[in-house]
C-alpha cells in the first residue's frame, strides 16, 4: 500500500521512522509527504503541492498529523472525497467534526481511523469498540493527559510548587509554551467526547461537562490530601449523560494513584466484563506513531473499525443524576446548603450534582477536588 503523510513534526516523523526501521516499508510505502513550510528540515519524499497527493491514484491512504483544526478538517475531507482512507491523531478535529467526517468516509467507501487521537500509544478506541459490541458500558474514566500527571506526580515526589514544575515540564517538552489545553482540561475534553461516541454511541457536548482547571493546586493541598490517604490526580470521567474533568482525590490503594510521570491510564466499566484498564504512554513521538501505524495496518488488511455508529449497536442504560463529593478551597462565599462540614481551609460538600457545582460560577479561581470512593469506581 502506498501512503502519504500530511505533517512532518513529532508524530509524522515518528511514523516515517518506524516504517523504515521495522521493515514495514515493503508493505507500507510512503510515497509523498506534505508539510507546512519549515526552515532547515530535510523532509523525505517531500511534496510541495497538496493536489499532487489528492490526484495521485496510487496513494490509497493518507495520514494526517498536522495539528490545528480548520486546515486539517479541510484536508481530511478532501482526501475522503477522493476515496482515500485517512488515519489521524487529531483529537480536536475528530471531536468537533465527528459526524461530518465519519459520514464522508461511509459515503465514499473508505475508512477513517483515529486510534491515536485518544491515549496516544494506548489501544483505547479499539478496545472500547470491542467491549461495546457485547456490553453496556456505564462509564469511562482515567488519567488522559501526560502533562498534568507529570506535574502532579512531580509536585508530590519533589514537594515543589505548581509553577516551578510547569516550567520544568515545558523545558522537557511535555508542556507547550501555552499549556492551557493540558492544565485547563480542554485536551481531555476532546478525548472524552470521542470516547463517548464509541462507548455509548452518543454525542456529548462541552456543555454536558463540568471542566475545572488544575492550576490552583499547591504543594500544601497535595500534602493535605496525602495525610488523608489520597493522591491528587487530574482525571476525566464520562457517563451517558455528563462528564467531569477536574482534580480528583484518589485513594492510595487505587491503581490511578500509582501512575507515574507522564503516563496515562484509561478505564471502562461494563455490565458483564466489569472494569478494564489500559495503561501506557498516552503521548509522545513513537507511542503515538505506533498507534497510527496500527491503524494503517488494519486498513491494509481490511480490518477497519467496527461499525458501532448505528441504532442496532446502541445499548440503552437506565441513567440517573449522579452525585459527587467535592472539597473546595476558596476565598469566595459558597452556597451554605452545599456544605456538609469544614476542615481548616477546606469546605467539604454533601454529595451534590454537577449542576449544583456548575451554578457556583464564582469558583472559577478556586481549588475544587472531587473525592473518589470505592463506590464511585470498582477498582
C-alpha positions in Angstrom: 0.0 0.0 0.0 1.3 3.4 -0.9 0.5 6.2 1.5 1.1 9.9 2.0 1.8 11.8 5.3 0.5 15.3 6.0 2.8 16.8 8.6 6.4 16.0 9.4 6.6 17.2 13.0 6.9 15.0 16.1 4.3 12.3 15.1 4.7 12.5 11.3 8.5 11.9 11.5 7.8 9.2 14.1 5.5 7.3 11.6 8.2 7.5 8.9 10.9 6.4 11.3 9.1 3.3 12.5 8.0 2.3 9.0 11.7 2.4 7.9 13.2 0.7 11.0 10.7 -2.0 11.5 11.0 -3.4 7.9 7.4 -2.3 7.1 8.4 -0.2 4.2 7.8 -3.0 1.7 4.1 -3.4 2.8 3.6 0.3 3.6 5.4 2.6 1.3 5.5 6.4 2.0 5.3 7.9 -1.5 4.8 11.6 -0.6 5.0 13.8 2.5 3.4 17.3 2.6 4.1 19.7 5.4 3.6 23.3 6.2 6.7 25.3 5.3 9.5 24.8 7.8 13.1 26.0 7.9 16.1 23.7 7.8 14.1 20.5 7.8 15.0 17.8 5.4 11.7 16.0 4.5 12.0 12.7 2.6 9.8 12.4 -0.5 8.6 16.0 0.0 5.6 17.1 -2.0 5.0 20.9 -2.0 1.6 20.7 -3.7 -1.2 19.0 -1.8 -3.2 18.5 -5.0 -0.4 16.1 -6.2 -1.4 13.8 -3.3 -5.1 14.2 -3.9 -4.8 13.4 -7.6 -2.3 10.5 -7.2 -4.4 7.3 -7.7 -1.6 5.1 -6.4 -1.9 6.7 -2.9 -4.6 4.7 -1.1 -4.2 6.1 2.4 -3.3 9.5 3.9 -2.0 10.1 7.4 -3.0 13.5 8.9 -0.8 14.7 11.8 -0.7 18.4 11.2 -2.3 19.8 14.3 -4.9 22.5 14.4 -8.5 22.3 13.3 -9.6 24.2 10.1 -6.8 23.2 7.7 -6.7 19.5 8.8 -10.5 19.3 8.6 -10.4 20.6 5.1 -7.7 18.3 4.0 -9.2 15.2 5.7 -12.5 16.0 3.9 -10.8 16.3 0.6 -8.9 13.1 1.0 -12.0 11.2 1.9 -13.9 12.7 -1.1 -11.0 11.4 -3.2 -11.7 7.9 -1.9 -8.6 7.7 0.1 -8.5 6.1 3.6 -7.5 8.5 6.3 -5.7 7.9 9.6 -5.4 10.8 12.0 -4.2 11.6 15.5 -6.1 14.9 15.6 -8.4 14.8 18.6 -9.7 18.3 18.2 -10.8 17.7 14.6 -12.5 14.4 15.4 -14.2 15.7 18.5 -15.6 18.7 16.6 -16.4 17.2 13.2 -17.1 13.5 14.1 -20.4 13.2 12.2 -19.3 15.0 9.1 -16.1 13.1 8.7 -17.4 9.6 9.5 -20.4 10.2 7.2 -18.0 11.3 4.4 -15.9 8.1 4.9 -19.0 5.9 4.6 -20.3 7.8 1.6 -17.0 7.2 -0.2 -16.4 3.6 0.9 -13.2 4.3 2.8 -12.1 4.2 6.4 -11.4 7.0 8.9 -9.3 5.7 11.8 -8.2 7.7 14.8 -6.9 5.4 17.5 -4.0 7.8 18.2 -6.4 10.6 19.0 -7.1 9.3 22.4 -4.4 7.9 24.7 -1.5 8.1 22.2 0.0 4.6 22.2 -2.6 3.0 24.4 -5.1 0.9 22.4 -8.1 2.6 23.8 -10.6 3.3 21.0 -10.4 -0.2 19.5 -10.9 -1.9 22.9 -13.9 0.4 23.7 -15.5 -0.7 20.5 -14.8 -4.4 21.2 -16.4 -4.0 24.7 -19.4 -2.2 23.3 -20.2 -5.0 20.8 -21.4 -7.1 23.7 -21.6 -4.9 26.8 -23.4 -1.9 28.1 -20.7 0.4 29.2 -21.7 2.6 32.1 -18.7 4.9 32.3 -15.2 5.7 31.1 -12.6 7.5 33.2 -8.9 7.9 33.8 -5.8 10.0 33.6 -5.8 11.0 29.9 -3.2 13.8 29.8 0.5 13.1 30.4 1.5 16.7 31.1 -1.0 17.1 34.0 0.1 13.8 35.5 3.8 14.7 35.3 3.1 18.0 37.1 1.1 16.4 39.9 3.5 13.4 40.3 6.5 15.7 40.5 4.8 18.1 42.9 4.1 15.1 45.2 7.5 13.4 45.0 9.7 16.6 45.0 7.5 18.8 47.2 7.6 21.5 44.5 5.2 24.3 43.6 2.9 24.2 40.6 4.6 27.0 38.7 8.1 25.5 39.1 7.0 22.1 37.9 5.1 23.5 35.0 8.2 25.3 33.8 10.2 22.0 34.2 7.5 20.3 32.1 7.9 23.0 29.4 11.7 22.6 29.4 11.3 18.9 29.0 8.9 19.3 26.1 6.0 17.8 28.0 4.1 21.1 28.1 3.6 23.7 25.4 4.5 27.4 25.8 0.8 27.9 26.2 -0.2 25.0 28.5 -3.9 25.8 28.8 -5.1 22.8 26.7 -3.4 20.4 29.2 -3.9 22.1 32.6 -7.3 23.6 31.9 -8.9 20.3 30.7 -9.6 21.0 27.0 -7.3 18.2 25.8 -9.1 15.7 28.0 -12.5 17.2 26.9 -11.8 16.3 23.3 -10.7 12.8 24.2 -13.8 12.1 26.3 -16.2 13.5 23.6 -14.6 11.0 21.2 -14.7 8.2 23.7 -18.4 8.8 24.4 -19.2 8.3 20.7 -17.6 4.8 20.8 -18.6 3.8 24.3 -22.2 5.0 24.3 -22.9 5.8 20.6 -23.9 9.2 21.9 -22.7 12.7 21.3 -21.7 14.6 24.5 -21.3 18.4 24.0 -18.9 20.6 26.0 -21.9 21.9 27.9 -22.5 18.4 29.3 -19.3 18.6 31.2 -18.0 20.3 34.4 -14.4 21.3 33.5 -12.2 22.8 36.1 -8.6 23.8 35.8 -5.8 22.1 37.9 -3.7 25.3 38.1 -4.9 26.2 41.6 -3.3 23.2 43.3 -0.5 23.9 45.7 2.0 21.6 47.4 0.2 22.3 50.7 -3.0 20.9 49.1 -1.2 17.8 47.9 0.2 17.3 51.4 -3.3 17.7 52.9 -4.8 15.0 50.8 -1.8 12.7 51.3 -2.4 12.9 55.0 -5.9 11.8 54.3 -4.7 8.7 52.4 -5.4 10.2 48.9 -3.3 11.1 45.9 -4.4 14.1 43.8 -4.7 13.3 40.0 -6.2 15.2 37.1 -9.0 12.9 35.8 -11.8 12.9 33.3 -14.9 10.8 33.6 -17.9 10.3 31.3 -21.3 8.6 31.8 -24.1 8.5 29.3 -25.4 12.0 30.3 -22.5 14.0 31.6 -18.8 14.4 32.1 -16.4 15.8 34.7 -12.8 16.9 34.3 -11.1 18.1 37.4 -8.7 17.3 40.1 -9.6 14.1 41.9 -8.5 12.8 45.3 -7.9 9.1 44.7 -7.4 6.5 47.5 -3.7 5.5 47.7 -4.8 1.8 47.1 -6.3 2.6 43.7 -4.2 2.0 40.5 -4.8 5.6 39.3 -2.9 6.9 42.4 0.2 5.0 41.4 0.5 6.2 37.8 3.9 7.9 37.5 5.4 10.7 35.4 3.7 11.4 32.1 1.9 8.1 31.8 -1.8 7.6 31.2 -4.5 5.1 32.3 -7.9 4.7 30.8 -10.7 2.6 32.2 -14.2 1.4 31.2 -16.9 -0.3 33.3 -19.2 -2.8 31.5 -22.1 -4.8 32.8 -20.6 -8.2 32.1 -16.9 -7.5 31.6 -16.5 -5.5 34.7 -13.6 -3.0 34.8 -11.0 -2.9 32.1 -7.9 -0.7 32.5 -5.4 0.3 29.8 -2.1 1.8 30.9 0.8 3.2 28.9 2.4 6.1 27.1 -0.5 8.4 26.3 1.5 10.7 24.1 5.0 11.1 22.6 6.6 10.7 19.2 6.9 6.9 19.0 4.0 5.7 21.1 1.6 7.9 19.1 3.2 7.0 15.8 2.8 3.3 16.8 -0.9 3.8 17.2 -1.1 5.5 13.8 0.7 2.6 12.1 -1.6 0.0 13.8 -4.5 1.8 12.1 -2.7 1.8 8.8 -2.0 -2.0 9.1 -5.6 -2.6 10.0 -6.9 -0.8 6.9 -4.3 -2.5 4.7 -5.7 -5.9 5.9 -9.3 -4.8 5.5 -9.7 -4.7 9.3 -11.4 -1.3 9.7 -13.2 -0.1 12.8 -16.3 -1.9 13.9 -19.5 -0.2 12.8 -20.8 0.9 16.2 -22.4 4.0 15.0 -25.9 2.7 14.4 -29.0 2.1 16.5 -28.6 -1.7 16.4 -25.4 -1.5 18.4 -26.7 1.2 20.7 -27.3 -0.1 24.2 -29.6 2.0 26.4 -28.7 2.1 30.1 -31.0 3.5 32.8 -29.4 6.7 33.8 -29.7 8.7 37.0 -28.5 12.0 38.2 -25.0 11.3 39.6 -23.9 12.8 42.9 -20.3 13.8 43.8 -18.5 14.9 46.9 -16.1 17.9 46.4 -13.5 19.5 48.6 -13.2 23.3 47.9 -10.6 25.8 49.0 -11.7 29.4 48.1 -11.9 33.0 49.3 -15.4 33.3 47.8 -18.6 32.5 49.5 -20.2 29.2 48.7 -23.9 28.2 48.9 -24.1 27.0 52.5 -26.7 24.4 51.6 -24.0 22.5 49.6 -21.5 22.3 52.5 -21.5 19.4 54.9 -18.5 20.4 57.1 -15.3 22.4 57.1 -11.7 21.2 57.7 -9.4 24.1 58.2 -9.2 25.9 54.9 -11.3 23.3 53.1 -15.0 23.0 52.6 -16.5 19.5 52.2 -19.7 19.3 50.3 -22.6 16.9 50.6 -23.0 14.6 47.7 -24.1 17.1 45.0 -24.8 17.1 41.3 -22.6 18.6 38.6 -25.4 21.1 38.0 -25.0 22.2 41.7 -21.3 22.8 41.3 -21.7 24.5 37.9 -24.0 27.0 39.4 -21.2 28.2 41.7 -19.7 30.3 38.9 -17.7 32.5 41.3 -15.5 29.4 42.0 -13.5 29.6 38.7 -10.4 30.6 40.7 -10.9 28.1 43.5 -9.4 24.7 44.2 -12.1 22.1 43.5 -11.3 18.4 44.1 -13.6 15.5 43.6 -13.3 12.8 46.3 -13.3 9.2 44.9 -14.6 6.3 47.0 -14.9 2.6 46.4 -18.5 3.0 45.3 -17.5 5.5 42.6 -15.1 3.2 40.9 -14.9 -0.6 41.1 -11.2 -0.6 41.4 
